[in-house]
Each structure stands twice: as C-alpha cells, then as structure tokens.
Amino acid sequence: MEKTTVEQVSKVIDIRLLTNSTFVLRFEKNDISFRAGQYLILGTKNNPERREYSIYSPEKADYLEVLVKLVELGSVSRRLFELKGGDPLYIQGPLGFFNLDNSEPDAKHVFIASGSGISPFHSMALSYPEINYTLLHGVRKLDEGYERNHYVKGRYLQCTSGEKGSEFFGRVTDYLKKHRPDPLAHYYLCGNSGMIDEVWNILEDNDVSVKNIHAEVYF
Ligand SMILES: Cc1cc2nc3c(=O)[nH]c(=O)nc-3n(C[C@H](O)[C@H](O)[C@H](O)COP(=O)(O)OP(=O)(O)OC[C@H]3O[C@@H](n4cnc5c(N)ncnc54)[C@H](O)[C@@H]3O)c2cc1C
C-alpha cells in the first residue's frame, strides 16, 4: 500500500505558457526528492480541493515543475493557472509507481502519451537521456508538441489527428496499427483511459507481455 504524505507549502516561481490552454507551473522543491514518473497532489490557498499532477521536471533539477492542461470548467487546473510568482502552493507527495523499469539496462522503452500525459515522460527523458526511448505523443494540433526540442533528436514523434505536418497524421493507435509494436520493448502509457485501453489491446494483440506494459490513467 502507498504511504500517505503530509501536506507542505511550497512557493510558486513562475508559469510558462505552452499554448493558450496548457502551461508549466514551476515551484520551489523544498526537500522533496522523487523518481521520474511520480506525481504530486496539488492545491491552492482558501480551497480544499486537491488534484494529482505528474512531475514534469527532471529528478536533479533544483525546482519542481508540472505541466497542466486547463480543463474547461475545471476547478483546480483553473486555480493553478491563476497563480503568480510568490504565491503559496500546497503539495503532497511524491506518490505513485509509474517509473522506468531499469531491470534490463539495454531495454527499448516506448512512451505513449495523449495530451498532458506527456508529463512523466518529459521527466524520464530528461532524467535519463542515455536510455533507448521513443516517445509517441498524441494530440490534435501541431502547436501541442509541448517543448519537443527538449527530447533527443529523432526520439519524439508527434501524432496529430486534426492537422497535417507532424511526424504522423492520425492517432497514436493508427500509428501502432501501421508500425507493428516490438514484443520485446517496454511500453509506458499515460493519459486518458480511452487511449490507454485501445493501446493496451493493440499491444496484447501483438504479443507484448502484460509485464512489459505500464500505465498511468489521468481521467
Ligand atoms: C495520477 C494522475 C496524474 C495526473 N497528472 C496530470 C498532469 O500532469 N497534468 C494534467 O493536466 N492533469 C493531470 N491529471 C489530471 C488532474 O488530476 C485533474 O483531473 C485535472 O487537472 C482536472 O482537474 P480540475 O479540478 O481542473 O477539473 P475537475 O473539475 O476535476 O474535472 C472536470 C472534468 O475534466 C475531466 N478531465 C480531467 N483531466 C482532463 C484533461 N487533461 N483533459 C480533458 N479533460 C480532463 C475530468 O474527467 C472531469 O470530467 C492527473 C491525474 C492523475 C490521476
């Protein structure tokens, strides 16, 4: 069972806009150490609501970051968006077990994300740039290739379903139907449950063992 952690107060450093509805919130690390792939539970002053956010920054950075999609009519994502440098941020964690499987040093890692589900993979890719990884990022539009220049050249593949001009026009599931998954690779899926279910089925149909599939469902 996962241990519970005490809530502590951090201080917002800044907010970086990636699109008009997606941003990176940077805040003080205090004494928190984490494994890439873990998440924090965040909240703001004068509001009891709390939500989970994967850590976006690399393990060794001296700050923490999360990448947040502003959800229409959402409560906490909106409150986070309105934060300013110096504001308090309530944090619990790190929590979760969505980490890299390092049992085979030469393993091929395939990261598959929808939308903001790219966040834990950004942390993994920047914390361990030497690993053999490919990141498939499913979004609708070209401008949703969040900070794609942060990844090792050639390892980030954007799959856009609403606009042409990316590495692949279509959804990540279309990509996997066209490019047969390697049964020996380790697969990490993160984002909405619809994408995760579909990808999971494709992987199983292609003889990927369940022990090589790891998933983090956002909603
Ligand atoms: C382990 C974990 C890690 C997560 N990490 C991240 C992260 O790194 N970045 C991030 O942006 N979100 C992340 N989420 C989702 C996040 O916790 C919130 O659910 C989200 O920000 C919406 O909260 P809200 O209070 O603004 O909206 P609410 O008022 O709680 O919900 C509004 C509606 O939006 C839906 N919804 C939730 N997330 C999304 C989304 N991304 N896109 C579209 N609809 C959505 C919900 O299903 C709900 O119906 C994570 C969730 C989990 C469980």
The ligand as an SDF file (V2000), in Angstrom:
LIG
                    3D

 53 58  0  0  0  0  0  0  0  0999 V2000
   -2.0090   10.1820  -11.3040 C   0  0  0  0  0  0  0  0  0  0  0  0
   -2.5670   11.3890  -12.0580 C   0  0  0  0  0  0  0  0  0  0  0  0
   -1.6780   12.2920  -12.6160 C   0  0  0  0  0  0  0  0  0  0  0  0
   -2.1790   13.3960  -13.3270 C   0  0  0  0  0  0  0  0  0  0  0  0
   -1.2910   14.2590  -13.8980 N   0  0  0  0  0  0  0  0  0  0  0  0
   -1.7410   15.3090  -14.6290 C   0  0  0  0  0  0  0  0  0  0  0  0
   -0.8050   16.1810  -15.2810 C   0  0  0  0  0  0  0  0  0  0  0  0
    0.4320   16.0060  -15.2200 O   0  0  0  0  0  0  0  0  0  0  0  0
   -1.3150   17.2360  -15.9860 N   0  0  0  0  0  0  0  0  0  0  0  0
   -2.6790   17.4640  -16.0860 C   0  0  0  0  0  0  0  0  0  0  0  0
   -3.0800   18.4510  -16.7250 O   0  0  0  0  0  0  0  0  0  0  0  0
   -3.5700   16.6440  -15.4730 N   0  0  0  0  0  0  0  0  0  0  0  0
   -3.1350   15.5960  -14.7440 C   0  0  0  0  0  0  0  0  0  0  0  0
   -4.0560   14.7670  -14.1060 N   0  0  0  0  0  0  0  0  0  0  0  0
   -5.4700   15.1660  -14.1090 C   0  0  0  0  0  0  0  0  0  0  0  0
   -5.6930   16.1630  -12.9320 C   0  0  0  0  0  0  0  0  0  0  0  0
   -5.5040   15.4710  -11.6950 O   0  0  0  0  0  0  0  0  0  0  0  0
   -7.0780   16.7750  -12.8980 C   0  0  0  0  0  0  0  0  0  0  0  0
   -8.0450   15.7610  -13.0260 O   0  0  0  0  0  0  0  0  0  0  0  0
   -7.3010   17.8010  -13.9970 C   0  0  0  0  0  0  0  0  0  0  0  0
   -6.3690   18.8920  -13.8960 O   0  0  0  0  0  0  0  0  0  0  0  0
   -8.7280   18.3850  -13.9200 C   0  0  0  0  0  0  0  0  0  0  0  0
   -8.9330   18.9330  -12.6510 O   0  0  0  0  0  0  0  0  0  0  0  0
   -9.9200   20.1600  -12.4610 P   0  0  0  0  0  0  0  0  0  0  0  0
  -10.1490   20.3240  -10.9930 O   0  0  0  0  0  0  0  0  0  0  0  0
   -9.4540   21.3500  -13.2090 O   0  0  0  0  0  0  0  0  0  0  0  0
  -11.2300   19.6600  -13.1780 O   0  0  0  0  0  0  0  0  0  0  0  0
  -12.4690   18.9180  -12.5000 P   0  0  0  0  0  0  0  0  0  0  0  0
  -13.3980   19.9570  -12.0570 O   0  0  0  0  0  0  0  0  0  0  0  0
  -11.9990   17.9070  -11.5060 O   0  0  0  0  0  0  0  0  0  0  0  0
  -12.9710   17.9990  -13.7150 O   0  0  0  0  0  0  0  0  0  0  0  0
  -13.5380   18.4200  -14.8860 C   0  0  0  0  0  0  0  0  0  0  0  0
  -13.6120   17.2630  -15.9140 C   0  0  0  0  0  0  0  0  0  0  0  0
  -12.4330   17.2390  -16.7170 O   0  0  0  0  0  0  0  0  0  0  0  0
  -12.0040   15.9100  -16.9930 C   0  0  0  0  0  0  0  0  0  0  0  0
  -10.5470   15.9620  -17.1730 N   0  0  0  0  0  0  0  0  0  0  0  0
   -9.5780   15.7540  -16.2500 C   0  0  0  0  0  0  0  0  0  0  0  0
   -8.3510   15.9300  -16.7790 N   0  0  0  0  0  0  0  0  0  0  0  0
   -8.5530   16.2710  -18.0760 C   0  0  0  0  0  0  0  0  0  0  0  0
   -7.6820   16.5770  -19.1450 C   0  0  0  0  0  0  0  0  0  0  0  0
   -6.3350   16.5860  -19.0170 N   0  0  0  0  0  0  0  0  0  0  0  0
   -8.2190   16.8830  -20.3500 N   0  0  0  0  0  0  0  0  0  0  0  0
   -9.5660   16.8840  -20.5200 C   0  0  0  0  0  0  0  0  0  0  0  0
  -10.4550   16.5920  -19.5420 N   0  0  0  0  0  0  0  0  0  0  0  0
   -9.9590   16.2940  -18.3290 C   0  0  0  0  0  0  0  0  0  0  0  0
  -12.4510   15.1240  -15.7850 C   0  0  0  0  0  0  0  0  0  0  0  0
  -12.6830   13.7900  -16.1560 O   0  0  0  0  0  0  0  0  0  0  0  0
  -13.7440   15.8370  -15.3800 C   0  0  0  0  0  0  0  0  0  0  0  0
  -14.8490   15.2550  -16.0520 O   0  0  0  0  0  0  0  0  0  0  0  0
   -3.5840   13.6220  -13.4330 C   0  0  0  0  0  0  0  0  0  0  0  0
   -4.4630   12.6970  -12.8410 C   0  0  0  0  0  0  0  0  0  0  0  0
   -3.9670   11.5940  -12.1780 C   0  0  0  0  0  0  0  0  0  0  0  0
   -4.9450   10.6130  -11.5720 C   0  0  0  0  0  0  0  0  0  0  0  0
  1  2  1  0
  2  3  1  0
  2 52  2  0
  3  4  2  0
  4  5  1  0
  4 50  1  0
  5  6  2  0
  6  7  1  0
  6 13  1  0
  7  8  2  0
  7  9  1  0
  9 10  1  0
 10 11  2  0
 10 12  1  0
 12 13  2  0
 13 14  1  0
 14 15  1  0
 14 50  1  0
 15 16  1  0
 16 17  1  0
 16 18  1  0
 18 19  1  0
 18 20  1  0
 20 21  1  0
 20 22  1  0
 22 23  1  0
 23 24  1  0
 24 25  2  0
 24 26  1  0
 24 27  1  0
 27 28  1  0
 28 29  2  0
 28 30  1  0
 28 31  1  0
 31 32  1  0
 32 33  1  0
 33 34  1  0
 33 48  1  0
 34 35  1  0
 35 36  1  0
 35 46  1  0
 36 37  1  0
 36 45  1  0
 37 38  2  0
 38 39  1  0
 39 40  1  0
 39 45  2  0
 40 41  1  0
 40 42  2  0
 42 43  1  0
 43 44  2  0
 44 45  1  0
 46 47  1  0
 46 48  1  0
 48 49  1  0
 50 51  2  0
 51 52  1  0
 52 53  1  0
M  END
$$$$
